[in-house]
Amino acid sequence: MIPRQTYIDKLNKLRDKQIIKVLTGVRRSGKSTILQLYQDELLKNGIQKDQIQVLNFEDLGLASVNDYLKLYQYINKRLIPDKMNYVFLDEIQDIPNFEKAVDSLFIKDNVDLYITESNAFMLSGELATLLAGRYIEIPVYPFSFNEFVASVPELSKQDAFLRYLDRGGFPFATELDDENTYLSYIQGIINTVLVKDILARMQRGNATLLEQIAAFLTEASGNLVTPAKIANTLTFNGIKASNVTVISYIERLVNSYLFYRCDRYDIDGKKYLQINSKYYAVDPSLRRALLGQKRPNMGSRLESIVYLELKRRGYEVYVGSLGNKEVDFVAIHDGLKEYYQVSLTVQDEKTYQREIAPFLEIKDNYPKILLTQDPGSYDDNGVKQINVIDWLLKS
């Protein structure tokens, strides 16, 4: 089992603090496993087993705990007086009014609460209103490349990277060598998200349209798109869709953590723009599952991996707008910026000059980083060129 130490360290820093820890992320990204690893660490550090309660609401054994009052009573009668109790609620969102039980548990001095969820609607609804300022979100993603390398020690870094580009980092999928089994598993994740997390919450959802929009976003990864463009393309291909419908479906795909929206940032004006955005899939494996054997745009694949890695490292990430030029990513953390360009190779001088041209027009002195698959590391008048594998392994 890969340790996923970054997440364990975050949980350790928050242990026993009067704040609810909410692990968010797409299904099968490893949230439950992270909590299991953390529970093992608690036991190693002297916490007794009866101080830990774990409720996974995908377990039919908890079918009778089907409303907030039963949930509260179930947990409350198992609490150990005069000791800290660690309560883990896994995939709780299907319990009606669960936030009332969470609120009642939160106000107890001897309860440390941990929750997982696979749909952002939970944090934009009653829970957010009821517990404003009393929870902290910990985003969980499929394996980073660094974690992926640890799962395939038999491969060289270069071979591991090629495999990661192709198969992605859903934790259990890395254990599946058979190609058909692997694809079935990834398609199963996507279908579960589309059906259980999206369509089941809609009164009149269209499964075909939803999957086609997901496929469009996957293929258009790295390109600015608008709902109107998506609607027109789908209508041209015989699937009628309005702008309003497309907007609604994209919002649900983003809320299920299957895709992330990357808005634009005006570098000169230092302001955020919400017209035209890019969308990135949560994992490289979605391309294979949604587009089959369609020839991939390797530059787009590389860009997607860099985007998700920046998100993992805690950056706010935007597409940089600079007049008629574009910077792939403006990454902001604690008010400090970093600028990124991503290219497969810049060994050709014309390609190199094209890639760094936007950097040369930026008037501030924040770091400017060019990530490529070319070997070596360089610093050319403030522009750092770094091999993308080396950069990914620094996390």
C-alpha positions in Angstrom: 0.0 0.0 0.0 1.5 3.4 -1.1 1.8 5.6 2.1 0.5 8.8 0.6 2.4 10.7 3.2 1.5 14.2 2.1 -2.1 13.5 3.1 -1.2 11.8 6.3 1.0 14.8 7.3 -1.9 17.2 6.7 -4.2 15.1 8.8 -1.6 14.8 11.6 -1.3 18.6 11.7 -5.1 18.9 12.2 -5.5 16.1 14.7 -7.6 16.9 17.7 -8.2 20.4 16.4 -11.8 21.7 16.7 -12.4 21.6 13.0 -14.0 19.0 10.7 -11.7 17.5 8.2 -13.5 16.9 4.8 -11.6 14.8 2.2 -13.0 15.6 -1.2 -12.2 14.0 -4.6 -13.4 11.8 -7.4 -14.5 8.3 -6.5 -11.7 5.7 -6.2 -9.0 8.4 -5.8 -8.0 6.9 -2.5 -9.9 8.9 0.2 -10.9 5.8 2.2 -7.5 4.3 1.9 -5.9 7.5 3.2 -8.3 7.4 6.2 -7.4 3.8 6.8 -3.7 4.6 6.8 -4.4 7.4 9.2 -6.3 5.1 11.5 -3.4 2.7 11.5 -1.2 5.6 12.6 -3.5 6.6 15.4 -3.3 3.0 16.7 0.5 3.0 16.5 0.5 6.3 18.5 -1.5 4.8 21.4 -5.1 5.5 20.5 -7.3 2.5 21.5 -9.4 0.7 18.9 -12.6 1.6 20.8 -11.8 5.3 20.4 -12.2 4.9 16.6 -15.5 4.7 14.8 -15.5 4.1 11.0 -18.8 4.2 9.1 -18.7 3.6 5.4 -22.2 4.3 4.0 -21.6 2.1 0.9 -21.6 -0.8 3.4 -25.1 -2.5 3.4 -24.5 -3.3 7.1 -25.3 0.3 7.8 -28.5 0.3 5.8 -30.6 0.7 8.9 -28.7 3.9 9.8 -30.7 5.8 7.2 -31.4 9.3 8.7 -29.6 11.9 10.7 -31.2 11.0 14.0 -30.3 7.3 13.7 -26.8 8.3 12.6 -26.3 10.5 15.7 -27.7 7.9 18.1 -25.6 5.1 16.5 -22.3 7.1 17.0 -23.2 8.8 20.3 -23.9 5.6 22.2 -20.4 4.2 21.1 -18.4 7.3 22.2 -15.9 6.7 25.0 -16.4 9.3 27.8 -13.4 11.3 28.9 -11.3 10.3 25.9 -10.9 11.7 22.4 -13.1 9.8 19.9 -12.1 9.7 16.2 -15.1 9.4 14.0 -14.7 8.7 10.3 -17.8 9.1 8.0 -17.1 7.7 4.6 -19.4 8.8 1.6 -22.0 10.2 4.0 -23.8 12.4 1.4 -26.7 10.0 0.8 -27.9 10.2 4.4 -30.8 12.7 4.4 -30.0 15.8 6.6 -26.7 14.2 7.7 -25.4 17.7 8.4 -27.6 17.9 11.5 -25.9 14.9 13.0 -22.5 16.2 12.0 -23.2 19.5 13.7 -24.3 17.8 16.9 -21.2 15.7 17.0 -19.0 18.7 16.2 -20.0 20.6 19.3 -18.8 17.7 21.6 -15.4 18.3 23.1 -14.2 14.7 22.7 -15.1 14.1 19.1 -12.6 14.6 16.2 -14.6 14.3 12.9 -13.4 13.2 9.5 -15.6 13.0 6.4 -15.2 12.0 2.8 -17.4 13.1 -0.1 -17.4 12.6 -3.9 -19.6 15.4 -4.9 -19.0 19.1 -4.3 -22.7 19.8 -3.9 -22.2 18.8 -0.2 -19.9 21.7 0.4 -22.1 24.2 -1.4 -25.3 23.3 0.4 -26.6 22.8 3.9 -23.3 21.6 5.3 -21.4 24.7 4.2 -24.1 26.9 5.6 -24.4 25.1 8.9 -20.7 24.6 9.5 -19.3 27.8 7.9 -15.8 28.3 9.2 -15.8 25.0 11.1 -14.5 22.6 8.4 -11.4 22.4 6.3 -11.3 20.8 2.8 -8.5 18.5 1.9 -8.6 17.7 -1.8 -7.6 14.2 -2.7 -6.4 13.3 -6.2 -5.4 10.0 -7.9 -1.7 9.2 -7.6 0.8 11.9 -8.5 3.6 10.8 -10.7 5.8 10.6 -7.6 3.3 8.2 -5.9 2.9 6.3 -9.2 6.7 5.7 -9.4 6.6 4.1 -6.0 3.9 1.7 -7.2 6.0 0.4 -10.1 9.5 0.1 -8.7 10.4 -2.3 -11.5 10.2 0.5 -14.2 12.7 3.2 -15.0 11.6 6.7 -14.5 11.1 7.2 -18.2 9.1 4.0 -18.7 7.0 4.8 -15.6 6.3 8.3 -17.1 5.1 6.8 -20.4 2.9 4.4 -18.6 1.5 7.2 -16.4 0.7 9.3 -19.4 -1.2 6.3 -20.8 -2.8 4.7 -17.8 -3.0 7.4 -15.2 -2.9 7.1 -11.4 -6.1 5.7 -10.0 -4.6 3.7 -7.1 -6.2 0.3 -7.7 -5.8 0.5 -11.5 -2.0 0.6 -11.1 -2.3 -3.0 -9.9 -4.1 -4.2 -13.0 -1.8 -5.5 -15.7 -4.4 -7.0 -17.9 -5.5 -4.3 -20.4 -9.2 -5.3 -20.7 -9.5 -5.5 -16.9 -7.9 -2.1 -16.5 -10.2 -0.5 -19.1 -13.3 -2.1 -17.5 -12.2 -0.7 -14.1 -11.7 2.9 -15.4 -15.0 2.8 -17.3 -16.7 1.5 -14.2 -15.4 4.5 -12.2 -16.7 6.9 -14.9 -20.1 5.2 -15.2 -20.5 5.3 -11.4 -19.8 9.0 -11.3 -22.0 9.7 -14.3 -24.9 7.6 -13.0 -24.7 7.7 -9.2 -23.2 11.2 -8.6 -24.8 13.1 -11.5 -27.8 11.5 -13.2 -29.3 10.2 -10.0 -29.5 13.8 -8.7 -31.2 15.1 -11.8 -34.9 14.8 -12.5 -34.5 14.3 -16.3 -30.9 13.6 -17.1 -29.7 12.4 -20.5 -26.9 9.8 -20.1 -25.8 10.0 -23.8 -25.5 13.8 -23.7 -23.6 13.7 -20.4 -21.1 11.2 -21.7 -20.7 13.1 -25.0 -19.9 16.4 -23.1 -17.4 14.5 -20.9 -15.8 13.1 -24.1 -15.7 16.6 -25.6 -14.0 18.1 -22.6 -11.5 15.3 -22.6 -10.6 15.8 -26.2 -10.5 19.6 -25.9 -8.3 19.5 -22.9 -5.8 22.4 -23.1 -8.1 24.5 -25.4 -10.3 27.4 -24.4 -13.9 26.3 -24.8 -17.4 27.9 -24.3 -20.7 26.2 -23.7 -21.9 27.6 -27.0 -19.1 25.9 -28.9 -19.8 22.6 -27.2 -23.6 22.9 -27.9 -23.0 23.7 -31.5 -20.5 20.8 -32.0 -22.9 18.3 -30.4 -25.9 19.6 -32.4 -23.8 19.3 -35.6 -23.1 15.7 -34.6 -26.8 15.0 -34.1 -27.1 15.4 -30.4 -29.3 18.4 -29.7 -28.1 20.5 -26.7 -28.7 24.1 -25.6 -26.2 26.4 -24.0 -28.1 26.2 -20.7 -28.1 22.4 -20.7 -24.4 22.2 -21.5 -23.6 24.7 -18.7 -25.7 22.6 -16.2 -23.9 19.3 -17.3 -20.4 20.8 -17.1 -21.2 22.1 -13.6 -22.1 18.6 -12.5 -19.0 17.1 -14.1 -16.9 19.6 -12.2 -18.8 19.1 -9.0 -18.2 15.3 -9.2 -14.4 16.1 -9.5 -14.2 14.3 -12.8 -13.0 17.5 -14.4 -11.5 20.8 -13.2 -12.1 24.2 -14.7 -9.2 26.5 -15.3 -10.3 30.1 -15.7 -8.2 32.9 -17.3 -6.2 35.5 -15.5 -5.3 38.8 -17.1 -1.6 39.2 -16.2 -1.3 42.9 -17.1 -4.6 43.9 -15.5 -4.1 41.5 -12.5 -7.7 40.4 -12.7 -9.7 37.2 -13.1 -11.6 36.5 -16.3 -14.5 34.0 -16.4 -15.3 34.1 -20.1 -13.7 31.1 -21.9 -12.1 28.5 -19.7 -10.1 25.3 -20.1 -11.1 22.0 -18.6 -8.8 19.2 -17.4 -9.7 15.6 -16.6 -8.8 14.4 -13.1 -6.6 11.6 -14.5 -5.0 10.7 -17.8 -6.9 7.4 -17.9 -10.1 9.2 -18.8 -8.9 9.7 -22.3 -8.6 6.0 -23.0 -12.0 5.3 -21.4 -13.9 8.1 -23.1 -12.1 8.4 -26.5 -10.9 4.9 -27.1 -7.9 4.5 -29.4 -8.2 8.1 -30.8 -4.8 9.5 -31.5 -3.8 11.6 -28.4 -2.4 15.1 -28.5 0.7 14.5 -26.5 1.2 18.2 -25.6 -2.3 18.3 -24.2 -1.6 15.2 -22.1 1.5 16.7 -20.7 -0.2 20.0 -20.0 -3.0 18.1 -18.1 -0.5 16.3 -15.9 1.2 19.6 -15.0 -2.1 21.3 -14.2 -3.1 18.5 -11.8 0.3 18.5 -10.2 0.0 22.2 -9.5 -3.4 21.6 -7.9 -2.0 18.8 -5.8 0.7 21.2 -4.5 -2.0 23.6 -3.3 -1.8 26.3 -6.0 -4.7 28.3 -7.5 -4.2 27.7 -11.2 -5.3 29.9 -14.1 -4.6 30.3 -17.8 -2.5 33.4 -18.2 -3.8 36.1 -20.7 -1.3 38.6 -22.0 -2.7 40.6 -24.9 -2.8 38.2 -27.8 -0.4 35.8 -26.1 -1.1 33.1 -23.6 0.8 31.6 -20.7 -0.2 28.0 -20.0 -0.5 28.5 -16.3 -0.4 31.2 -13.7 0.0 29.4 -10.3 -0.7 31.4 -7.2 0.1 30.4 -3.6 0.0 32.7 -0.6 -0.2 35.7 -2.9 3.0 34.7 -4.8 2.9 33.8 -8.5 4.8 31.4 -10.7 4.4 31.3 -14.5 4.5 28.0 -16.5 4.8 27.1 -20.1 4.6 23.4 -21.1 6.0 21.9 -24.3 7.0 18.4 -25.4 10.4 19.7 -26.7 12.1 23.0 -27.4 15.2 21.6 -29.0 14.3 23.6 -32.2 15.2 27.2 -31.6 12.1 28.6 -33.2 9.9 26.5 -30.9 12.0 27.7 -27.9 11.6 31.3 -28.8 7.8 30.9 -29.4 7.4 29.2 -26.0 9.3 31.9 -24.0 7.8 34.9 -25.9 5.0 35.4 -23.4 7.5 35.3 -20.5 9.5 38.1 -22.1 6.4 40.4 -22.0 5.7 39.8 -18.3 6.8 42.9 -16.3 7.1 41.4 -12.8 9.9 39.2 -11.4 8.0 36.1 -10.3 9.5 32.8 -11.4 9.1 31.8 -15.1 9.4 28.0 -15.7 9.4 26.1 -19.0 8.7 22.4 -18.5 9.6 20.0 -21.3 10.6 16.4 -21.9 14.0 17.5 -23.0 16.9 16.4 -20.7 18.8 18.9 -18.6 18.0 22.0 -16.6 18.8 25.6 -17.7 18.4 29.2 -16.6 18.3 31.6 -19.5 17.9 35.2 -18.4 15.5 34.3 -15.7 13.6 31.6 -17.6 14.2 28.2 -16.0 13.9 25.2 -18.3 13.3 22.0 -16.3 12.7 18.4 -17.4 9.1 17.7 -16.5 9.9 14.3 -15.0 12.5 15.8 -12.6 9.9 18.5 -11.7 7.2 16.0 -11.0 9.5 14.0 -8.8 10.3 17.0 -6.6 6.8 16.9 -5.0 
